[in-house]
Amino acid sequence: MRKLLVPITAIGLMITGCEIDKSLNDNPNEITLSDVDAKLFLNGAQLANTVVQVSHLNRISGMYSGQLVGFTSLYSNIYGYSLSTFESNGEWFSAYSGVLTNARHIRAAVPDDKLMVGIAKVVEANAIGTLALIMGDVPYSQANNDTEYEDPVFDSQKSVLAALSSLLDEAISDLGGATSKKESFDVYFNGDKDKWIAAAYTLKARYAMANKDYAGALAAANNGISSSAGDMLHTPRGDAAISSGDKNLFYTILAGSRTGDLGNAGSYLLSMLDPTSADYRGNAKTNELARHNYYVIDETSGSGNKGVAAQFEPQPIVTYAENQLIKAEASARTSFASGLAALNTYRAWLASGGRLNAEFDDADNYTYDAYVDADFEAGGMENGDSVSKDKALLREIIEERYVSGFGSFMPFDDHRRLRGAGETDLIPAFPLNPGGSQHVERLPYALSELLSNQNAPDDDPGLFSKTEVNR
């Protein structure tokens, strides 16, 4: 592992067209890192974080969660569980060279700018936390620090998540003492410290959920993102006339060389939302047609997509949907009434057109009426197999997390967490992909790290090796 600071920043500048001080061109040979405004490193870190959260590995997790289908070429092979460590190189590089190095530089360069420092810490926690959740043990304590370990050790998954939760506490404190300021280089929240604080709490709740610390998750989520206006999103801003560049990343691959390779026709997710399917999850209080249509991906072209894979459709990173459904599940584990209230709050948001864009926001095609206790009693509309009403409610909440989490790692994380806890009766029963014999437990380390780091495992543990939090 090596520090690569300036190249990622330069990439960020090329993508966004950011303005830099033209005096830097007077003598390029004399440019030093201190000459470059720290906000440029922030921009690079955030762009790299977007790659970690909503790019190639995210799509792979969707294929292993019954939400996406690989039809041909590379994605067909991956769909059949033939996944090389090479496929993780991009996200690994983005997390460590794109996020971690730039975030650490910001903290060192402008230590008194509490807004910049706090944002940098949240982005770092987001990127490294995602790798830890999907891969297991990863470098952190020795990664890109002042002593420049060339071969950082792989820390345990639990210790990394604990360290990141502490980092988020620091970020919350920094941001609490900061002043919001409009900052165009902050592509997520434009310098709004309150939105950053809420996102930090939601990330703390995410990591607590992974550890099955439901009380801790609820406590954090109670301070987390409280409305969709506070969502952290990849919001494309590119030129509509150019197919490449800053676009929705589903659209980008379908408009390019991967046309026809990846979509969701025939997926378990769409069957759950299709009123004509035997797997349909709707009932007298729930009409899922609009969400089904919004989620449909036309794999034959980029331009054919108007919903979740449209050219400029935002993609979720840390959201109100996740936060509210953390509150619902975590509270339902100790209080049926609290869990039901949290779920109904979320359903009220869906009933307002939440998660849909204007193309699919047709009230005739969706209904999310409030549930009542009787719906979860034995024989109720959400308890046809007469389990306890507490279990019936939990099952409904987790199913909602599965549906609402499309495009994020939440369905992949939940499925492994609940299997590890022996709660398989709560999990949406999506089938294995053709040729599969067991569900995937993790995604592989990057080939680049395995080859270059003497402290890396001799071999990747494989797709079916449980990570520490799920054993």
C-alpha positions in Angstrom: 0.0 0.0 0.0 1.4 3.3 -1.0 0.3 6.9 -0.6 -1.0 8.4 -3.8 -2.4 11.8 -3.0 -2.0 14.2 -5.9 -3.2 11.9 -8.8 -6.6 11.3 -7.1 -7.0 15.1 -6.5 -6.1 15.7 -10.2 -8.7 13.1 -11.2 -11.3 14.9 -9.1 -10.4 18.2 -10.7 -10.8 16.8 -14.2 -14.2 15.3 -13.4 -15.7 18.3 -11.8 -14.0 21.1 -13.7 -13.1 22.8 -10.4 -11.3 26.1 -10.6 -7.8 26.3 -9.1 -5.6 29.3 -8.4 -4.0 30.2 -11.8 -0.9 31.4 -10.1 0.0 27.8 -9.6 0.9 27.7 -13.3 3.6 30.4 -12.9 6.1 27.7 -12.1 4.6 24.2 -12.0 7.9 22.8 -10.8 7.6 24.7 -7.5 4.0 23.5 -6.7 3.8 21.8 -3.3 0.8 20.3 -1.5 0.6 23.3 0.8 -0.1 25.4 -2.4 -3.3 23.5 -3.1 -6.5 24.5 -1.3 -7.6 21.7 1.0 -11.1 21.9 -0.4 -9.7 20.3 -3.6 -8.7 17.3 -1.6 -12.1 17.2 -0.1 -13.6 17.0 -3.6 -11.3 14.2 -4.6 -12.1 12.2 -1.4 -15.8 12.5 -2.0 -15.6 11.5 -5.6 -13.6 8.5 -4.6 -16.0 7.6 -1.9 -18.8 7.6 -4.4 -16.9 4.9 -6.3 -16.7 2.8 -3.2 -20.4 3.1 -2.4 -22.3 2.8 -5.6 -20.0 1.3 -8.3 -18.9 -2.2 -9.3 -18.8 -4.0 -5.9 -22.2 -2.5 -5.1 -23.6 -4.0 -8.2 -22.0 -7.4 -7.4 -23.5 -7.3 -3.9 -26.9 -6.8 -5.6 -26.4 -9.9 -7.7 -25.6 -11.9 -4.6 -28.7 -10.5 -2.9 -31.4 -11.5 -5.4 -31.7 -7.9 -6.7 -29.7 -7.9 -9.9 -29.0 -10.4 -12.6 -25.8 -10.8 -14.7 -26.9 -11.8 -18.2 -23.8 -12.0 -20.3 -20.0 -11.5 -20.3 -18.2 -10.5 -17.1 -21.4 -10.0 -15.1 -22.7 -13.4 -16.2 -19.6 -15.0 -14.8 -19.8 -13.1 -11.5 -23.5 -13.9 -11.2 -22.5 -17.6 -11.3 -20.1 -16.9 -8.3 -16.9 -16.7 -10.4 -15.5 -13.6 -8.9 -11.8 -12.7 -9.2 -9.9 -10.6 -6.7 -9.1 -8.3 -9.6 -12.7 -7.0 -9.5 -12.0 -5.3 -6.1 -9.0 -3.2 -7.3 -11.0 -0.1 -8.2 -12.9 0.3 -4.9 -9.8 -0.6 -2.8 -7.7 2.0 -4.6 -10.5 4.6 -4.3 -10.9 3.9 -0.5 -7.3 4.0 0.5 -5.6 6.3 -2.1 -8.7 8.3 -3.0 -10.4 8.7 0.4 -8.1 7.9 3.2 -5.0 9.7 2.0 -6.9 12.8 1.0 -9.0 12.9 4.2 -5.8 12.6 6.3 -4.2 15.4 4.3 -7.1 17.7 5.0 -7.0 17.0 8.7 -3.2 17.8 8.8 -3.5 20.8 6.4 -6.3 22.7 8.0 -6.7 21.4 11.6 -8.5 24.5 12.8 -11.2 24.3 10.1 -13.6 22.1 12.1 -16.1 21.9 9.2 -13.5 20.5 6.8 -11.9 18.2 9.4 -15.3 16.8 10.5 -16.4 16.2 6.9 -13.1 14.4 6.2 -13.6 12.1 9.1 -17.1 11.2 8.1 -16.1 10.4 4.5 -13.2 8.3 5.8 -15.5 6.4 8.1 -17.9 5.8 5.3 -15.3 4.4 2.8 -13.3 2.2 5.2 -16.4 1.0 7.0 -17.9 -0.2 3.7 -14.8 -2.2 2.9 -14.8 -3.7 6.4 -18.5 -4.6 6.2 -18.3 -6.4 2.8 -14.8 -7.9 3.1 -14.0 -8.5 6.8 -10.6 -7.7 8.3 -8.9 -4.7 6.4 -5.9 -2.4 7.0 -6.7 0.6 9.1 -4.5 1.3 12.2 -1.4 1.3 10.0 -2.9 2.5 6.7 -1.6 5.8 5.3 -0.6 7.1 8.7 2.4 9.3 9.6 4.8 6.4 9.9 4.0 5.3 6.4 3.8 1.6 6.8 4.3 0.1 3.4 2.8 -3.2 4.5 -0.1 -2.3 7.0 -1.5 -5.1 9.0 -5.1 -6.3 8.4 -7.0 -5.3 11.6 -10.0 -7.3 12.7 -13.3 -6.3 11.3 -14.8 -5.5 14.8 -11.8 -3.4 15.8 -12.0 -1.4 12.5 -15.8 -0.8 13.0 -15.1 0.3 16.6 -12.4 2.6 15.5 -14.6 4.1 12.9 -17.4 4.6 15.4 -15.0 6.5 17.6 -13.8 8.6 14.6 -17.5 9.4 13.9 -17.8 10.6 17.5 -14.8 12.9 16.8 -16.4 14.1 13.6 -19.7 14.9 15.4 -17.8 16.9 18.0 -15.8 18.8 15.3 -18.9 19.6 13.3 -20.8 20.6 16.4 -18.2 23.4 16.9 -18.1 24.3 13.2 -20.0 26.9 11.2 -21.9 25.9 8.1 -20.7 27.6 4.9 -21.7 27.1 1.3 -18.9 24.9 -0.2 -19.3 23.8 -3.8 -16.5 21.3 -3.3 -18.6 19.4 -0.9 -20.6 17.6 -3.5 -22.8 15.8 -0.9 -24.1 18.6 1.4 -22.6 21.9 0.2 -21.1 22.6 3.6 -24.2 22.1 5.7 -22.8 20.9 9.1 -26.1 19.7 10.4 -26.6 17.3 7.5 -23.1 16.0 8.1 -23.8 15.4 11.8 -26.9 13.5 11.0 -25.1 11.4 8.4 -22.4 10.6 11.0 -25.0 9.3 13.4 -26.6 7.2 10.7 -23.2 5.6 9.9 -22.7 4.9 13.7 -26.1 3.2 13.7 -25.2 1.2 10.6 -22.0 -0.1 12.2 -23.9 -0.9 15.5 -26.4 -2.9 13.5 -23.6 -4.9 11.9 -22.5 -5.8 15.4 -26.1 -6.7 16.4 -25.9 -3.9 19.0 -29.5 -2.9 18.5 -29.7 -0.6 21.5 -26.6 1.3 20.3 -28.0 1.4 16.8 -31.3 2.9 18.0 -29.6 5.5 20.1 -27.5 6.6 17.1 -30.4 6.5 14.7 -32.4 8.8 16.9 -30.0 11.5 16.1 -29.5 10.4 12.4 -31.0 11.5 9.1 -34.6 12.5 9.9 -35.9 13.3 6.4 -35.0 12.6 2.8 -33.8 16.2 2.5 -30.8 15.1 4.5 -29.8 12.1 2.3 -26.2 11.7 1.3 -26.4 10.8 -2.4 -24.3 10.5 -5.5 -26.1 13.2 -7.5 -24.9 13.3 -11.1 -24.2 16.7 -12.6 -22.6 15.9 -16.0 -23.4 17.0 -19.5 -26.6 15.3 -20.9 -25.1 15.3 -24.4 -22.1 13.2 -23.3 -22.7 9.6 -22.4 -19.7 9.3 -20.1 -18.6 11.4 -17.1 -20.6 12.4 -14.1 -23.8 10.2 -14.5 -25.7 7.6 -12.7 -23.4 4.7 -12.5 -26.0 2.1 -13.7 -26.6 4.3 -16.7 -22.9 4.7 -17.4 -22.2 1.0 -17.8 -25.4 0.4 -19.8 -24.7 3.3 -22.1 -21.2 2.0 -22.6 -19.5 -1.3 -23.1 -21.7 -3.3 -20.7 -25.0 -2.8 -22.6 -27.0 -6.0 -22.1 -24.7 -7.4 -19.4 -26.5 -6.5 -16.2 -30.1 -5.7 -15.2 -32.8 -7.0 -12.9 -35.4 -8.7 -15.2 -36.3 -12.0 -13.4 -34.8 -10.9 -10.1 -36.4 -11.9 -6.8 -36.7 -8.2 -5.9 -38.9 -7.4 -8.9 -41.0 -10.4 -8.3 -41.7 -9.2 -4.8 -43.0 -5.9 -6.2 -44.9 -7.3 -9.2 -48.6 -7.6 -8.5 -48.9 -10.4 -11.0 -46.2 -12.5 -9.3 -46.7 -15.3 -6.7 -44.0 -13.6 -4.7 -45.8 -10.3 -4.5 -45.5 -8.6 -1.1 -48.5 -6.3 -1.5 -51.8 -6.5 0.3 -54.9 -4.5 1.0 -52.8 -1.7 2.5 -49.8 -1.9 0.1 -49.6 -1.3 -3.7 -46.1 -1.7 -5.0 -46.6 -1.1 -8.7 -45.0 2.3 -8.8 -41.9 1.1 -6.9 -41.7 -1.9 -9.2 -41.7 0.2 -12.3 -39.2 2.7 -10.9 -36.8 -0.1 -10.0 -37.0 -1.8 -13.4 -33.6 -1.5 -15.3 -33.6 -1.7 -19.1 -30.4 -3.6 -19.7 -30.5 -3.1 -23.4 -29.5 0.6 -23.3 -28.8 3.5 -21.0 -31.3 5.9 -22.6 -34.2 3.5 -22.1 -34.0 4.0 -18.4 -36.3 6.6 -16.7 -36.2 5.2 -13.1 -33.4 4.0 -10.8 -30.9 3.8 -13.7 -31.8 7.1 -15.4 -28.9 9.3 -16.6 -29.2 11.8 -13.8 -31.0 9.7 -11.1 -29.3 10.1 -7.7 -27.9 7.0 -6.0 -28.2 6.3 -2.3 -25.1 6.4 0.1 -26.5 7.2 3.5 -30.2 7.9 3.7 -33.3 8.6 5.7 -34.7 5.3 4.5 -31.8 3.4 6.1 -32.0 5.5 9.2 -35.7 5.1 9.7 -35.7 1.4 9.1 -32.8 1.0 11.5 -35.1 2.7 14.1 -37.9 0.3 13.1 -35.9 -2.9 13.4 -33.9 -1.9 16.4 -36.9 -0.7 18.4 -39.1 -3.7 17.3 -36.7 -6.0 19.0 -37.7 -4.7 22.4 -41.1 -3.0 21.8 -43.7 -4.0 19.3 -45.5 -0.7 19.6 -42.3 1.4 19.0 -41.3 -0.8 16.1 -44.7 -0.5 14.5 -44.8 3.3 14.9 -41.4 3.6 13.3 -42.4 1.4 10.4 -45.7 3.4 9.9 -43.7 6.7 9.9 -41.6 5.3 7.1 -44.7 4.0 5.2 -46.2 7.5 5.5 -43.1 8.8 3.7 -43.5 6.2 1.0 -47.2 7.2 0.7 -46.0 10.7 -0.1 -44.1 9.5 -3.1 -40.9 8.9 -1.3 -38.1 7.0 -3.3 -39.9 7.7 -6.6 -38.9 10.3 -9.2 -41.4 12.4 -11.1 -41.6 9.9 -13.9 -43.2 7.3 -11.6 -44.8 9.4 -8.9 -48.4 8.4 -9.8 -50.5 8.0 -6.7 -52.8 5.5 -8.5 -49.9 3.1 -8.5 -48.8 3.1 -4.9 -50.5 2.7 -1.5 -48.8 2.5 1.9 -51.6 2.7 4.5 -50.7 2.4 8.2 -50.6 -1.0 9.7 -52.3 -1.8 13.0 -51.6 -4.4 15.7 -54.2 -6.8 14.2 -52.4 -7.0 10.9 -49.6 -8.9 12.7 -51.7 -11.1 14.9 -52.0 -14.8 13.9 -54.0 -14.9 10.7 -53.6 -11.1 10.0 -52.6 -9.8 6.6 -48.9 -9.8 7.6 -49.0 -13.1 9.6 -50.5 -15.8 7.4 -48.3 -18.5 9.0 -49.3 -17.7 12.6 -45.9 -16.8 14.0 -45.7 -14.5 17.0 -46.8 -10.9 16.2 -43.4 -9.7 17.3 -41.7 -11.9 14.7 -44.3 -11.0 12.1 -43.5 -7.3 12.5 -39.7 -7.9 12.4 -40.1 -9.9 9.3 -42.1 -7.2 7.6 -39.5 -4.5 8.6 -36.6 -6.6 7.4 -38.4 -7.2 4.1 -38.9 -3.5 3.8 -35.2 -3.0 4.4 -34.5 -5.4 1.6 -36.8 -3.6 -0.8 -35.9 0.0 0.2 -32.1 -0.9 0.3 -31.9 -1.5 -3.5 -28.9 0.2 -4.8 -27.1 0.1 -1.4 -25.2 -2.6 0.5 -28.0 -2.9 3.1 -29.6 -6.0 1.6 -26.3 -7.8 1.4 -25.3 -6.7 4.9 -28.7 -7.7 6.4 -28.8 -11.1 4.9 -25.3 -12.0 6.3 -26.1 -10.5 9.7 -29.4 -12.3 10.1 -27.9 -15.7 8.9 -25.1 -15.2 11.4 -27.6 -14.6 14.2 -29.6 -17.7 13.2 -32.6 -15.6 12.2 -33.0 -17.1 8.8 -36.8 -17.2 9.2 -36.7 -13.4 9.0 -34.9 -13.2 5.7 -36.5 -12.6 2.3 -36.1 -16.0 0.7 -34.3 -15.1 -2.5 -33.0 -18.1 -4.4 -29.3 -18.9 -5.1 -28.1 -17.9 -8.5 -27.7 -20.8 -11.1 -25.0 -23.2 -10.0 -24.8 -21.9 -6.4 -24.8 -24.1 -3.3 -24.6 -21.5 -0.6 -25.1 -17.8 -0.1 -22.1 -15.4 -0.3 -20.6 -14.2 3.0 -18.1 -11.6 1.7 -16.5 -9.9 -1.3 -12.8 -10.5 -2.1 -9.8 -8.4 -1.2 -8.2 -6.5 -4.0 -5.6 -8.4 -6.0 -3.3 -5.3 -6.0 -3.2 -5.5 -2.2 -2.7 -9.2 -2.0 0.3 -8.9 -4.3 1.9 -5.9 -2.8 1.3 -6.1 1.0 3.4 -8.6 2.9 0.9 -8.6 5.7 -2.0 -9.5 3.5 -3.3 -13.0 3.6 -1.5 -15.5 1.3 -4.9 -16.1 -0.4 -8.2 -14.4 -0.2 -10.5 -16.2 2.2 -13.1 -16.7 -0.5 -16.8 -15.7 -1.0 -18.2 -18.2 1.5 -16.0 -17.5 4.5 -18.0 -15.7 7.2 -16.6 -12.4 8.5 -16.1 -11.7 12.2 -19.4 -9.9 12.9 -21.4 -12.7 11.2 -19.9 -15.8 12.8 
